[in-house]
Amino acid sequence: MVNRAHFVILVLAYRLLVSLSVEAQHAKESYVVYLGSPSGGDAEAVRASHLQMLSSIAVKSDEEERPSTLTQSYHHAFEGFAAELTEEEAAALSGHERVVSVFRDRALQLHTTRSWDFLDAQSGLHAERLGRRASGDVIIGVIDTGVWPEAPSFNDDGMRGVPARWRGVCMEGPDFKKSDCNKKLIGARYYGSQPESAASASPNASLSGAAPLPAETAGSPRDTVGHGTHCASTAAGAAVAGADYYGLARGTAKGGAPASRVATYKVCNLGGCSSSALLKAVDDAVSDGVDVISISIGMSSALASDFLSDPIALGAFHANQRGVLVVCSGGNDGPTPYTVVNSAPWILTVAASTIDRTFQSSVVLGNGNVIKGVAINFSNQSLSGERYPLVTGAEAAGRYTPVSEASNCYPGSLDAQKVAGKIVVCVGTNSMVARRVKKLVAEGSGASGLVLIDYEQKDVPFDAGSFAFSQVGNDVGAQILGYMISIKNPTAVILPTEDVKEFKPAPTVASFSARGPGGLTESVLKPDLMAPGVSILAAAMPSTDKAEVPAGKKPSAFAIKSGTSMACPHVAGAGAFVKSAHPGWSPSMIRSALMTTATTTNNLGKPVASSTGAAATGHDMGAGEISPLRALSPGLVFDTTTKDYLNFLCYYGYNDKLVRKVSGDAEFACPPGGPSPNLIATGLNYPSISVPRLVSGKPVAVSRTAMNVGPSNATYELAVEAPPGLSVKVSPERLVFSRRWTTAAYKVAFATAAGVSKGYAYGAVTWSDGAHSVRTPFAVNVV
């Protein structure tokens, strides 16, 4: 009887699984269908051809089956479309002769101003004189969460008319009018609600489970998150004197290219960013006439698949083909290796660094000792006011709560009666509980403040609002715990935050900044360079959360944010700055200028360090910290051509047919050699070098071609930074240029030497004519 019942249960379970499998197979999801280079024709004709493709694969079923819906059509920079498809329909389309790739419309995530003054100071050059070379005709497209047009950073006072070549629009919405655009904010688009599959992929999506609305009727370009406004003003915000965040970071806020124009493309909300909308935004931005695209968005490094199913890589490739520089954030999954994203060679990938300002929240102990912590808080505690008892989380553990959980301020772990009116001291030995959660736990339990002992992310000040909060490292934390043990009734106060300028050392690589090598290929050194991304003051939408606004204050027009999201628009602004001085330069020439002139020393004159304190490597910071003023006159550049990128795709492993579809060049043929990581390293004319495999006894030679963009009759001498155990020989050792725009080729041969260690070794090849220093970093993996 038992066996029979068991059998029946198995049969029913099997039928249920089959039923669910069939149901899933016929469920509609949003997919992107990528067709490669545009085939030509007007928008209606292209859309009609996309609808015809959809109808050709429609699954015949009962009359209640929902037909496939075309949600986006791409035809400017590249061709393709987004549609709601079943798995079966997506599989059928992937076999179509015109199709390059089909992939789910995944949810991408946001990677979330003294910084420019700091960069200028680090360059050692005269900013005012060199800055006059910039013009106002460069247009930066910011693909993000939209814009808050009333922010003073988008004031257009004194600006000339909008460039005649601009073809974009200022879309209207219920809360956004055409008059919200001006000569600074010259365009604003939005792309409606996220497709259902993309929204539901994010646990925070506000429209999860809702049917997508037509792009032309839903939403508004207005920013309801704050991320896009911050990024846009960082890239090209007008100078705003007296900017601050409730008294902190006071000064003049400005973008990297304050004379440039901004166009915003809203593809994200709090729930994430739709891949299909992002592709449409890139397609529109190229057609609108932008010069630079800034994308502070990416997928998790754990989800990276391949370049032809990565929406950012695809859009960026075709934008680059049409002369548009695409700058992307490298991600916030650091400091773990192999976490950098947006690592295609045609993308300028950005890491994040600190600047010479920190936000100090001091803890004053009852014995008078002052412990300097880091945080942003606007508490009302003071030296002349009440002293608060100190208690550790372990001492305040709730009944039946493990001490380890209470020590970490786990939700529900503290006994409110033991905590009320006291300052709680918690540790951060479990990274699963974020600082925001710990703060809410302490505040919700009635604590008067929280001291967090945790080295992780100590370089990124946490904004606790009006709640007294300070974060200290383990060594300093030991002093606090020692004091608490030494006295019967320990007390303390946590003072409101003060900003400390000219902090040293700076820059350092931010702890959260994603590290290389790239997960898809180690043959290109990523990230490319780094820029300020910690505690950046820029424009924001006014906060509607009372907990974020200090008592008696009005919501701030500025915010302090951290992330590679903040570093990315710094580089986009720098790229626009260089473009304005050199309008004829290609995207790769601009990237080269920024990389080869980057700095690798801090404000103490010592090598830039990682967040761990060790010397930063090329996989931490790429070529180094951007120096926009130096990039105006780089001396030499490395021009990476579209053919270089197509050869990269061949060596990566894509066949001739696919690469021809991507390029639009019916005559293109892959070079001999087949898939080969080392052929990527040796043949791609990139301003850095990465050799993924160097075997003892088998040297690897890398070729590069430099172009002179400086004076005629220039001679560049060689200097090599070679790590122990690695032989680096360059031929020739001198580059001679008779005229501007002429080129010279050289080879760098890498071989193992005595005392070599396994793993990556780092160094650089530098060319100098006495006035210019052209540095190309390298990373070589000895196996």
ChimeraX attribute file (.defattr): number of C-alpha atoms within 10 A of each C-alpha:
attribute: neighborCount
match mode: 1-to-1
recipient: residues
	/A:1	6
	/A:2	7
	/A:3	8
	/A:4	9
	/A:5	10
	/A:6	10
	/A:7	12
	/A:8	12
	/A:9	12
	/A:10	12
	/A:11	12
	/A:12	11
	/A:13	12
	/A:14	12
	/A:15	12
	/A:16	12
	/A:17	12
	/A:18	12
	/A:19	12
	/A:20	12
	/A:21	12
	/A:22	11
	/A:23	12
	/A:24	14
	/A:25	14
	/A:26	18
	/A:27	15
	/A:28	23
	/A:29	19
	/A:30	28
	/A:31	26
	/A:32	27
	/A:33	26
	/A:34	26
	/A:35	23
	/A:36	25
	/A:37	22
	/A:38	19
	/A:39	14
	/A:40	12
	/A:41	11
	/A:42	10
	/A:43	13
	/A:44	11
	/A:45	12
	/A:46	20
	/A:47	19
	/A:48	12
	/A:49	12
	/A:50	22
	/A:51	17
	/A:52	11
	/A:53	14
	/A:54	23
	/A:55	12
	/A:56	12
	/A:57	17
	/A:58	17
	/A:59	17
	/A:60	8
	/A:61	9
	/A:62	7
	/A:63	7
	/A:64	6
	/A:65	12
	/A:66	13
	/A:67	16
	/A:68	20
	/A:69	14
	/A:70	17
	/A:71	19
	/A:72	19
	/A:73	24
	/A:74	25
	/A:75	25
	/A:76	24
	/A:77	24
	/A:78	28
	/A:79	22
	/A:80	27
	/A:81	25
	/A:82	27
	/A:83	25
	/A:84	25
	/A:85	28
	/A:86	22
	/A:87	17
	/A:88	17
	/A:89	19
	/A:90	25
	/A:91	14
	/A:92	16
	/A:93	22
	/A:94	17
	/A:95	12
	/A:96	13
	/A:97	8
	/A:98	15
	/A:99	17
	/A:100	23
	/A:101	20
	/A:102	22
	/A:103	19
	/A:104	21
	/A:105	28
	/A:106	25
	/A:107	26
	/A:108	24
	/A:109	20
	/A:110	26
	/A:111	25
	/A:112	18
	/A:113	23
	/A:114	22
	/A:115	26
	/A:116	21
	/A:117	16
	/A:118	19
	/A:119	22
	/A:120	19
	/A:121	15
	/A:122	20
	/A:123	19
	/A:124	11
	/A:125	13
	/A:126	11
	/A:127	16
	/A:128	10
	/A:129	9
	/A:130	15
	/A:131	16
	/A:132	9
	/A:133	13
	/A:134	20
	/A:135	19
	/A:136	19
	/A:137	21
	/A:138	26
	/A:139	31
	/A:140	32
	/A:141	30
	/A:142	32
	/A:143	28
	/A:144	32
	/A:145	28
	/A:146	30
	/A:147	34
	/A:148	26
	/A:149	24
	/A:150	14
	/A:151	19
	/A:152	20
	/A:153	30
	/A:154	29
	/A:155	19
	/A:156	19
	/A:157	10
	/A:158	9
	/A:159	14
	/A:160	12
	/A:161	13
	/A:162	16
	/A:163	15
	/A:164	8
	/A:165	10
	/A:166	15
	/A:167	15
	/A:168	18
	/A:169	14
	/A:170	21
	/A:171	17
	/A:172	19
	/A:173	17
	/A:174	10
	/A:175	10
	/A:176	19
	/A:177	15
	/A:178	14
	/A:179	9
	/A:180	19
	/A:181	22
	/A:182	20
	/A:183	19
	/A:184	28
	/A:185	26
	/A:186	25
	/A:187	26
	/A:188	27
	/A:189	25
	/A:190	28
	/A:191	25
	/A:192	20
	/A:193	26
	/A:194	32
	/A:195	31
	/A:196	24
	/A:197	23
	/A:198	25
	/A:199	28
	/A:200	20
	/A:201	16
	/A:202	19
	/A:203	10
	/A:204	13
	/A:205	19
	/A:206	16
	/A:207	17
	/A:208	19
	/A:209	12
	/A:210	14
	/A:211	12
	/A:212	18
	/A:213	16
	/A:214	15
	/A:215	15
	/A:216	12
	/A:217	13
	/A:218	14
	/A:219	19
	/A:220	24
	/A:221	28
	/A:222	28
	/A:223	22
	/A:224	20
	/A:225	19
	/A:226	24
	/A:227	27
	/A:228	32
	/A:229	30
	/A:230	32
	/A:231	35
	/A:232	35
	/A:233	31
	/A:234	32
	/A:235	33
	/A:236	31
	/A:237	32
	/A:238	25
	/A:239	21
	/A:240	19
	/A:241	12
	/A:242	11
	/A:243	25
	/A:244	22
	/A:245	16
	/A:246	17
	/A:247	14
	/A:248	16
	/A:249	25
	/A:250	16
	/A:251	15
	/A:252	16
	/A:253	28
	/A:254	26
	/A:255	28
	/A:256	27
	/A:257	31
	/A:258	24
	/A:259	25
	/A:260	26
	/A:261	31
	/A:262	28
	/A:263	27
	/A:264	30
	/A:265	27
	/A:266	26
	/A:267	28
	/A:268	31
	/A:269	26
	/A:270	17
	/A:271	22
	/A:272	28
	/A:273	31
	/A:274	27
	/A:275	29
	/A:276	30
	/A:277	28
	/A:278	24
	/A:279	28
	/A:280	26
	/A:281	25
	/A:282	30
	/A:283	22
	/A:284	21
	/A:285	30
	/A:286	25
	/A:287	17
	/A:288	19
	/A:289	20
	/A:290	26
	/A:291	27
	/A:292	27
	/A:293	30
	/A:294	27
	/A:295	28
	/A:296	29
	/A:297	27
	/A:298	27
	/A:299	22
	/A:300	18
	/A:301	20
	/A:302	11
	/A:303	9
	/A:304	17
	/A:305	11
	/A:306	13
	/A:307	18
	/A:308	20
	/A:309	19
	/A:310	20
	/A:311	27
	/A:312	25
	/A:313	22
	/A:314	20
	/A:315	21
	/A:316	29
	/A:317	26
	/A:318	25
	/A:319	28
	/A:320	23
	/A:321	19
	/A:322	16
	/A:323	17
	/A:324	23
	/A:325	29
	/A:326	29
	/A:327	28
	/A:328	31
	/A:329	35
	/A:330	37
	/A:331	33
	/A:332	28
	/A:333	21
	/A:334	21
	/A:335	20
	/A:336	15
	/A:337	15
	/A:338	21
	/A:339	22
	/A:340	32
	/A:341	31
	/A:342	33
	/A:343	28
	/A:344	23
	/A:345	23
	/A:346	27
	/A:347	24
	/A:348	31
	/A:349	30
	/A:350	39
	/A:351	39
	/A:352	35
	/A:353	34
	/A:354	27
	/A:355	30
	/A:356	21
	/A:357	21
	/A:358	24
	/A:359	26
	/A:360	22
	/A:361	26
	/A:362	22
	/A:363	25
	/A:364	20
	/A:365	20
	/A:366	19
	/A:367	11
	/A:368	10
	/A:369	13
	/A:370	15
	/A:371	19
	/A:372	19
	/A:373	25
	/A:374	27
	/A:375	28
	/A:376	28
	/A:377	26
	/A:378	24
	/A:379	20
	/A:380	15
	/A:381	19
	/A:382	13
	/A:383	12
	/A:384	7
	/A:385	9
	/A:386	11
	/A:387	19
	/A:388	22
	/A:389	19
	/A:390	27
	/A:391	23
	/A:392	23
	/A:393	28
	/A:394	22
	/A:395	16
	/A:396	23
	/A:397	24
	/A:398	19
	/A:399	9
	/A:400	7
	/A:401	16
	/A:402	13
	/A:403	17
	/A:404	16
	/A:405	22
	/A:406	23
	/A:407	23
	/A:408	28
	/A:409	33
	/A:410	23
	/A:411	16
	/A:412	16
	/A:413	25
	/A:414	28
	/A:415	19
	/A:416	19
	/A:417	12
	/A:418	19
	/A:419	26
	/A:420	19
	/A:421	17
	/A:422	22
	/A:423	28
	/A:424	30
	/A:425	26
	/A:426	26
	/A:427	25
	/A:428	20
	/A:429	15
	/A:430	14
	/A:431	10
	/A:432	10
	/A:433	15
	/A:434	13
	/A:435	20
	/A:436	11
	/A:437	14
	/A:438	20
	/A:439	24
	/A:440	17
	/A:441	20
	/A:442	31
	/A:443	21
	/A:444	15
	/A:445	20
	/A:446	18
	/A:447	25
	/A:448	23
	/A:449	28
	/A:450	29
	/A:451	25
	/A:452	26
	/A:453	25
	/A:454	22
	/A:455	17
	/A:456	18
	/A:457	15
	/A:458	20
	/A:459	22
	/A:460	23
	/A:461	23
	/A:462	23
	/A:463	22
	/A:464	21
	/A:465	18
	/A:466	18
	/A:467	26
	/A:468	28
	/A:469	32
	/A:470	31
	/A:471	34
	/A:472	25
	/A:473	18
	/A:474	16
	/A:475	11
	/A:476	16
	/A:477	22
	/A:478	13
	/A:479	13
	/A:480	25
	/A:481	16
	/A:482	11
	/A:483	17
	/A:484	19
	/A:485	11
	/A:486	10
	/A:487	11
	/A:488	8
	/A:489	12
	/A:490	19
	/A:491	20
	/A:492	24
	/A:493	28
	/A:494	31
	/A:495	23
	/A:496	23
	/A:497	24
	/A:498	19
	/A:499	17
	/A:500	13
	/A:501	13
	/A:502	12
	/A:503	15
	/A:504	14
	/A:505	18
	/A:506	22
	/A:507	32
	/A:508	29
	/A:509	35
	/A:510	33
	/A:511	26
	/A:512	25
	/A:513	33
	/A:514	32
	/A:515	29
	/A:516	30
	/A:517	26
	/A:518	25
	/A:519	19
	/A:520	19
	/A:521	20
	/A:522	23
	/A:523	26
	/A:524	28
	/A:525	30
	/A:526	36
	/A:527	33
	/A:528	30
	/A:529	30
	/A:530	35
	/A:531	31
	/A:532	33
	/A:533	29
	/A:534	29
	/A:535	28
	/A:536	26
	/A:537	28
	/A:538	30
	/A:539	35
	/A:540	31
	/A:541	24
	/A:542	17
	/A:543	18
	/A:544	9
	/A:545	8
	/A:546	11
	/A:547	12
	/A:548	17
	/A:549	18
	/A:550	18
	/A:551	13
	/A:552	6
	/A:553	8
	/A:554	12
	/A:555	19
	/A:556	19
	/A:557	20
	/A:558	25
	/A:559	24
	/A:560	22
	/A:561	23
	/A:562	24
	/A:563	28
	/A:564	33
	/A:565	32
	/A:566	33
	/A:567	34
	/A:568	33
	/A:569	33
	/A:570	33
	/A:571	33
	/A:572	33
	/A:573	31
	/A:574	28
	/A:575	31
	/A:576	34
	/A:577	30
	/A:578	29
	/A:579	25
	/A:580	23
	/A:581	18
	/A:582	17
	/A:583	15
	/A:584	10
	/A:585	16
	/A:586	20
	/A:587	28
	/A:588	27
	/A:589	25
	/A:590	26
	/A:591	31
	/A:592	28
	/A:593	29
	/A:594	32
	/A:595	30
	/A:596	30
	/A:597	28
	/A:598	27
	/A:599	23
	/A:600	19
	/A:601	18
	/A:602	19
	/A:603	18
	/A:604	11
	/A:605	11
	/A:606	12
	/A:607	18
	/A:608	26
	/A:609	23
	/A:610	20
	/A:611	24
	/A:612	14
	/A:613	10
	/A:614	10
	/A:615	14
	/A:616	20
	/A:617	25
	/A:618	27
	/A:619	25
	/A:620	34
	/A:621	30
	/A:622	28
	/A:623	30
	/A:624	30
	/A:625	32
	/A:626	28
	/A:627	28
	/A:628	29
	/A:629	26
	/A:630	24
	/A:631	23
	/A:632	24
	/A:633	21
	/A:634	25
	/A:635	26
	/A:636	29
	/A:637	27
	/A:638	23
	/A:639	24
	/A:640	22
	/A:641	19
	/A:642	17
	/A:643	13
	/A:644	18
	/A:645	21
	/A:646	23
	/A:647	24
	/A:648	27
	/A:649	21
	/A:650	24
	/A:651	23
	/A:652	21
	/A:653	13
	/A:654	18
	/A:655	15
	/A:656	19
	/A:657	13
	/A:658	19
	/A:659	24
	/A:660	19
	/A:661	20
	/A:662	23
	/A:663	21
	/A:664	15
	/A:665	11
	/A:666	11
	/A:667	8
	/A:668	16
	/A:669	15
	/A:670	19
	/A:671	12
	/A:672	9
	/A:673	9
	/A:674	14
	/A:675	16
	/A:676	14
	/A:677	20
	/A:678	20
	/A:679	21
	/A:680	26
	/A:681	26
	/A:682	21
	/A:683	16
	/A:684	26
	/A:685	21
	/A:686	27
	/A:687	29
	/A:688	26
	/A:689	28
	/A:690	27
	/A:691	26
	/A:692	22
	/A:693	20
	/A:694	21
	/A:695	13
	/A:696	12
	/A:697	9
	/A:698	11
	/A:699	15
	/A:700	20
	/A:701	19
	/A:702	22
	/A:703	18
	/A:704	20
	/A:705	18
	/A:706	22
	/A:707	18
	/A:708	23
	/A:709	20
	/A:710	18
	/A:711	12
	/A:712	14
	/A:713	11
	/A:714	17
	/A:715	14
	/A:716	21
	/A:717	15
	/A:718	17
	/A:719	16
	/A:720	16
	/A:721	13
	/A:722	17
	/A:723	13
	/A:724	15
	/A:725	16
	/A:726	21
	/A:727	15
	/A:728	21
	/A:729	16
	/A:730	18
	/A:731	13
	/A:732	13
	/A:733	13
	/A:734	16
	/A:735	20
	/A:736	16
	/A:737	20
	/A:738	13
	/A:739	14
	/A:740	16
	/A:741	15
	/A:742	14
	/A:743	18
	/A:744	15
	/A:745	12
	/A:746	15
	/A:747	16
	/A:748	17
	/A:749	15
	/A:750	20
	/A:751	20
	/A:752	20
	/A:753	14
	/A:754	9
	/A:755	9
	/A:756	16
	/A:757	15
	/A:758	12
	/A:759	13
	/A:760	20
	/A:761	20
	/A:762	20
	/A:763	20
	/A:764	19
	/A:765	20
	/A:766	17
	/A:767	22
	/A:768	19
	/A:769	16
	/A:770	10
	/A:771	10
	/A:772	17
	/A:773	22
	/A:774	23
	/A:775	25
	/A:776	23
	/A:777	24
	/A:778	25
	/A:779	26
	/A:780	23
	/A:781	17
	/A:782	20
	/A:783	12
